[in-house]
Amino acid sequence: MHPVRPCRAAWLLGAWLAWTATWVSAQTTTSPTATREVPPTASASDDAELALQRALDLERQYKWAAAIEVYEDALQHWPARTEFRHRLRLCEIHSKLVRRYQDKSFNAVLLKLPRDKALGLYDELLDRIATHYVEPVAMEPLLRRGFDNLEVALRDPAFLQANAPGAEAARVLWLRDAYRKQRSMVKARDHAEAKLQVAAACDLGQKALGVQPAAVALEFTFGACDALDDYSSYLTPDKLDDLYAMIDGNFVGLGVELKLDDQGLLLVGVIRGGPAADAGLQIGDKVTHVNGRAVRGLGLDEAAGKLQGAEHTSVTIIVLHANGSSQTLTLVRRPIEVQSVAQARIVDSTSGVGYIQLTGFQKSSTEELRRAIANLNKQGMRYLVLDLRGNPGGLLNISVEIAEGFLDNGVVVSTRGRAPGQTSTYQAHAAAIWRMPMAVLIDHDSASASEILAGALKDHRRAMVLGERSYGKGSVQSIFPLRSAPAGLKLTTAKFYSPQNRPYSEQGVSPDVPVAVHLTAKPADPDAPPPSVDFGDPTRDPVLSEAIRQARHQVSKAG
């Protein structure tokens, strides 16, 4: 069993999910940038059809993540093509369903819930949405999304194998049609009426195919979350524990970030001080076997899950290195402390320019930053470059704490929501402890808490902001453990605004000095690791190079 923890006062910001510390989904999220469709030509129309056929072929192979990537790319080129948007939504439902059924805690805990507990879980979820979601929500769209999930589930081998093995195709088709009719007649004035309709769907599934009520009710539960926004989500017991571990900045594992690869699992990140790093593993290496079993062809969660285990247990892996050589290693899982300060050093000794890369906002981040700045001050730092590129966010209170360290007074950020305590104004009260001139670096992957910090320093003219417009993620998520099962809900409960009352949502932070470079863009080879080595190297990092140029000018003026 996984313990249910009390609801925490800290609010979570960003699209940062806890399990990214262990593995990274192959499904990507793009920044909300504006697109314009070019008038179609014969060639453009042919290209669109080719993209559609390529994605449909991937769907037929159940390669949902790869199909999603094709559809997302196609929508950037042809945003008015509704079939791309429709197919993308279906693939996303399939992908999420498969990941659920690869989650050990989903199978061991949630799928085994008795009917009353499963319905109670759905009822509790709707109650949280009704009382805490940032905007009022009608019940009908949430119910319809649940029926959509069931329609997809009854076409998906993962669901059918788990819940209706050997079911006759005709009976499956009959049940799909029955659910489709129920969807067309959805009416619910409140969540009590919604619960009655979910109960009826549970009974129908059990009568028609012998599907247990929990399997049906859970599709409505996950569907209700998915219908809200991109950041609200239902957390299985394992995902809830992973999220708490990330907030705390520590977890048990090998210390790798992974994505799917044709040969197994590609390492896209190796955490310093973890077992993998100590064994010499590097970005670009590929795990092909775990405990003697090939991981090629497995889903991401299933494959990555084989690397997980209890503290002090071991796992034997075969690694294919970038040079083509293979190596067999036995690693012991142990607690890993994730550092949010990835780099801290003097990058220009003549002008005393210090550089700090902050990769997240977790409980330890303020103290980590305090130590890093103190160390650079001892080395003669006269100007600070704080790099928030690629930083997806973290804890609201930590971003406010760090901003207060640089500001004497004034508003840092304001939040607005419906539930008590969700509308607040956060201000700097004490005198700033860090007074050196500074620059902040941002890019299109700087999101949420990163935007709060960069936006506050920009609005108060405390720092020069360089790089690209940030992501534009302007909402706050709160974490709610649920009573009916050892699981949780990550729910959007507020939106946040800059000191000058600008919404961050879909707008982000615009740099004072734009530097159009895409260091984190996808490489030509989709399996190649991201060019993270560029960050922090003035000879290969044009954004940092420009920041140093600006710093030299400002330091020389100050004498």
N, C-alpha and C positions, 0 to 999 in steps of 0.2 A: 504494500500500500504506500501511497505517496501522501505525506502529511499536508493538510490544508493549513496555510498560514493566514494570520490575520491580515486584513486589508491594510496596505501601507499608505502612509501620508504622502510619500513622494509620488509625483506623477511622472509617467514615462512619456518621452517625446521621441518621435522619429520612426522611421520604417525599420528600425534596428530590432531584429528578433534575436532572442537569446541563442538559438541554436546556430547562428552564424559564427559563433566562437568555435563550433565543432565542425560544421560544414556549411557550404554556401549553395543555395538552390541555383540550378541552371536557368530557372526562370528569372528574368530581369525586369526591373521597373524603370521606365524612362521618365525623364523630367518633363513637366507639363509645358513644353514649349509650343509656340504657335506654329501651325503648318498651313500651307496654301497649296491647293491642288492645281497642277498645271493642266491646261486644256488637253484632253486626250488626243493622242495621235495613234495611228495604226500600230507603231512600234510600242508606245506606252501601253496600249490595250493588250498587245501580245505579251508584254512583260508581266502585266497584272495577271493574265490567265496562267502564265507559267508559274508565277508565285503561288497562285491558288492551287494548281495541280500538285506542286511540290509539297505544300502544306497538307493537302488531302492525302497524299501518299504517306506522309509521316503519321497522320491520324490512323490510317489503316494498319500501321505497324504499332499503334499504341505509344508512339513517341511524342507524348503530349508537350513536354517542355520544348522540344525542337520545333514542333508545329507552332507553339505560342510565339517563339522567337521569329519565325517566318511571318506570321500574321502581324505582329507588332511592327516589324520592319516594313511590311506592305502598307500598313496604315499610315506610316510616315510619308510614303510616296503617293498613296491614293486614299486620303482620309474620307472621301465621300462614298467609297465602295462599302455598302452596308453588309455585304456577305462576309467581308473580312472581319468586321466587328462582331457579327453573329457567330462565326466559326471560332473566333478568338474566345468569346465568352464560353462556348461549349467546351473548348479545350481546357480552359481554366477550371471549369467544374470537374472535368475528368481528372486533371492533374491533382487537384486538391483531394479528390476522392481516393485516388491511388495512394497518395501520401498518408492519408488517414489510415488506410488498411495496411500500410507498412509500419505504422506506429505501434510499438509493442504495448504501450499503456492503453491505447484505444481498444485494441483487441482484448487485452486481459482484464480491463476494468470497465470501460464504457459500454462495449458491446454486450457485456454480461449483466447489465443493469436490468432488474425486473421492470415490468410495464409501468407500475406506479412511479418508480424512481426516475425512469426515462422521461415520463410526462412531467414529473415535478421539476426536472432539470430544464425542460423547455419553458415551463411556466415561470421559473425563477429567472431565466434568461430574458424573457419578454418583460418581466417586471423591472429588471435593471435597465433595459432599453427605454421603457416608458418613463422612468424616473430620472435617469442620468444621462441619456444620450444628448448630445449638444443641441439637437433640434427635435421638435415633435415628430413622431413617426407613426404613420398609419399601419394598421396590422395587415391589411390585404397584400401589400407588396412583399412583406416578409413571408406570408403564407405561400404566395405564388412562387417565390424563390425556392421554398422547400419542395413544392411539387416539381419544379424544374430540376432540382437535384435528384429527385426520385426518378424522373424520366431518364436522365442521364445514367443514373445508377443501374437501372434495369437494362441498359445497353452495355454496361461495363463488365468485363470478365472478373475484375477484382471483387466487385460487389456480389455478383451472381455466384461465384465460386465459394465465397465466404457464407452467404446467407440462403442460397437456393441451389445447391449443387444438383445437377441432373434434372433441373426443371425443364419441362417441355416448352419449346419455343412458342407454341400457340398460347400456353397459359401466361407466359411472360408478356406476350403481345397484348393479351386481354387485359392484364393488370396495368400495363402502360396506358392503354386506351381509357381504362376506368379512372386512373389518376388524372389524365388529361381532361376528362369531363369534370372531375371534382375541381380542378384548377379553374376552369371556365366559370364556375359558379361560386367562387370564393367570396364570402362576405363575413366580416368580423368587426364589430364595433369596439371590442376590447380584447385583451389577451385571454380572458376566460372563454370567449366564443372561439378564438383561434385554437385554444387547447382542445376544445371539443372536436374541431375538424381534424386536428392532428391525431386524436384518439381514434376517430373513425378511419383515418388512413392506415393507422397501425393495425386495426382489426381486419381491414380489407387485405392488407399484405399477408397477414398470418393465415387468413382463410384461403386465399388464392394460391400462395406459394409456400406457406409455412415459414415465412420470414418473421423472425422474432421482432416484437414491438420496438425494442431498443434500436435496432438497425434502421427502422423507418423514422422514429422520433429524432434520431441523431441527424438525419439528413435535413430535417426541418430546423434543428438547432444550429448546425453549421450554415445552412442556407440563410437563416435570419441574420447572422453576423455578416455573411458575404454580401447581403443586399444593402448594408448600411454604407460602407465606404471601403477604401483600400487599406485602411489601417486598423479597423476593428476586426477582431478575430476571436474564435473560440479556442481555448488552449487545453489540449489533452493533459493528463497528469504529468507526463514527461516534459512537455513543452512548458508547462507552468513552472516546474522545478528548474528547467534550463533558463528560463527568463529571470527567475530570482537569482540564479547563479551568476548570470551576466550583470545584473544590477549590482551584486556584491563584488563583482570583479574576480570571481574565482570559480572554478569547476574542476571536476575530475575527468581526465581524459589523456589524449596524446598531444594535444596542442596543435592541431592542423585545421585549415580551412580547405574545403574540397568542393569540386564540381564534377559532374559526370564527364567521362571521356570514353571514346570508342574502345579503349584498352582497359578501362577500369575507373579509377578515381584520380583526378588531377589535383595536385597540391597547388592552390592559389595563395596560400598563406601558411606560414610556419611561425608559431608563437615563441618568442624568446624564452628560454628557460624551461621549455616543455620537453617531454621525452623525445619527441620527433626531432626537435632542434638539437638536443644533446647527442642524438644518434647521427647527426650530419645531414638529415633530410633537408631539401631545398625546394623553393618554388619551382615548378616545372616537372618535378618527379611525379611518377604515377604509381599508385598502389594497384597491383594486378590480382593479388591473391591475399585472402585473410584466413588464417588458420587452415591452409591447404585448399581452400575453395576459391575458384575464380569469381571475381566480382563483376566481370564483364557481362552486360545484359541485365543486371539487376537495376531496380529503381534507385534513385539517389538516397532516399531515407533508409531503404533496406540495406544497401551496400554500406553506407556510413554507419548504420546502426551496428554492424558487425565489429566496428572498431571500438564501440562503447562497452563499458563494463565497470565493475566495482573497483574501488581503490585497491591498489596492490596486486590486482590480477594482471596477467600477461596476455599478449596477443602476438602472434607470429605473422609477419607480412612479407610479401615479395614486392620489391620496389624496382621499377624500371626507370633508370636515370636518363637524363637528357642526352647523354653520350651513347645511349644504346645498351649499356651494361645493366645487369640485374643484380640485386642484392637481397639476401634473406636476413631479416632482422626480427628479434624478439624484443618488444617494448613493454615496459611495465606502466600501467595506468596510475597516475598520481594527481594530487591537487595541483592546479596551475593558477597562478595569479596573473591575470591579464593586466598589462600596463597600458594606460591610456596615453602616456607620454612616450612616443615611439622614438623620437630623436631629440637631442638637446646639445647644441655645440655652438662655438663661435665660428661663423662662416666668413667673416671679414675682420681680421685682427687689427688692421690699420684703423678702421673706423669704429671698431668695437661692436659689430653687428652680431647679435645672438639669434639663434634659430631654434624654435621648438615646434615639433609636430605633435598635435593633439588629435588622437584618433577616436575618442569617444568621451562621453560624460557619464562616469559611473561614480560610485561612492568615494573612491580613492583619488579621483582626478584633481580636486583642489589641492590636496596635500602633495600629490606628485608634481603639479605645476609649481607649487611653492618651493619645493626642493630644487627643481630644475632652474628656476629663476635665481635662487640664492647661489647656486653653483656657478651660473654664468656671470652673475655680478662679481663673484670672486675672481673671475677671469678677465674682468674689465669691460663687461658689456655696457654699452652706452645707448643701444637701440635694439629693440626686440622685434623680430618677425615671428608672429604666431600663425602657424599653418593649420588651417581647418579644412583643407581640401580632402575630399573623400570621407569626411567625418559625418556619419549619418544621424548623430544626435545622441540621446540618452536621457538623463534625469533633468527635469526642469529646475529643481532646487540647486543642482550643481552648476548649471549654466548661469544662474543668478548669482551664486556665490563667487564664481570666477569674475563675472562682470563687475561685481562690487569691489573686487580687488584692484580694479583699474579706474574706478569712478569715485569722485568725492560725494556726489549726490545726484538726484534726479531719477526718473523712471527708467527701469531696466526693461520691463516687459509688462503687458497687461493681458489677462485672460478673461474670456467671457463664455459662460455656459449657463445651463438652466438649473442645475442642481445646486443646493447650498454648498458654498465653499469653492465653487468653480469660477466665480467672477472675482478677480483680485487684481491689485496693482502692486507690483514688486518694485521697490525703490532701493537705491543705494543710500545708506544712512551714515556709516562711519567714513572717515577719511581714507582715501585710497592708499594701499600699501605698496603698489607698484606705480611709479610715476615716470618711468623712462618713456621717451617717444617710441612709437610702435607702428607696425603695419600688420594687417591681417590678410591672409591669403584664403580665397574661397574659389570653389568651382561648382559645376552643375550637380555634383554629388554631395555638396555641403548642405545639410538639411537640419531642420528642426532646432534642436538646442544650439547647433552651430550658427544657425541664422539668428537666434536670439542674441547670442554673444556678439557676432559680427554687426548685427543691426544696431544694438545698443551702443557699441563703440563708435560706429559711424554717425549715428544721429547726434551723439554728444560731441562729435568732432574730436574724439579721443584717439582715433587711429585712422590711418589711411588704409582703405580696402582695395586690394588688387586681385585680378584674376577674371573669373567669369561670373555671370549671374548665378546665384545659388538655386537650389532645387525648388523652393517654394512650397514647403510642407508646413502649413500653419495651424496644426491642430495638436491637442494634448490628449494622450491616452491614459486612462486610469486602469489599474489592475484590480479585478474583483474575484477573489476565491468564491466558489459556489458551494452551497450547503448540500445539495442533492448528490454530489459526486466529488471526488478529489480532483477537480478540474477548475478552470478559471476562464475569465472573460477579460479581454483587452478591448476597452470601449472608448471611442472618441467622446470626450466629455466637455471639451472647451476648444475655442480657437484663440490664438494669441496674436498680439499686435505690438508694433514697434513703439519706442518712446514718442515718436511723432504721430502715433495712432494709425500707422499704415498696416494693413493686413499683410501677413507673409504668404498666405495661401495663394498659390499659383502666381505670385509675384516675386517672392524671394528677396534677396538683397542684391542691389546693383553695385558693382565695384566703382570706386572713384577713378581707378586707373584700369581700364579693361585690357586684359592680355589674352588674346584669342589663341589658346593652345589647349589641346585635348589630351592631356597626359593619361587620363583614365579611360579614354575611348577604347573600343574593342580593337584589338590588333587584326591584321589581315588574316592570320591563322587563328581561328576561333579557339583552338586548344592551347595557344601560347599564353603564358602567364602575363598579367598586366605589368606595364613598365614601372613598377613601384620604385625601382632603383633610381629613377629620375628625381624623385622628391628629395629635396634637401641637398642636391648637388648643384651648385651655382653654374657649373660648366655645362650641365645637361638639363637644367630646369629654368626655362626662360622667365617664369613668373617670379621665382626667387631672385633671379639675376636682376630683374627690373626693380624688385623691392630693395635689393642692396644698393642699386644705383640711386634710388630715391632716398635711402637712408644716408648714404654718403653726402648727398647734397644738404640734407637737413642737419646732419652732425657738423658739417663744415660751416654752415650758417650760424649755428649755436656757438661756434668757437671751441 
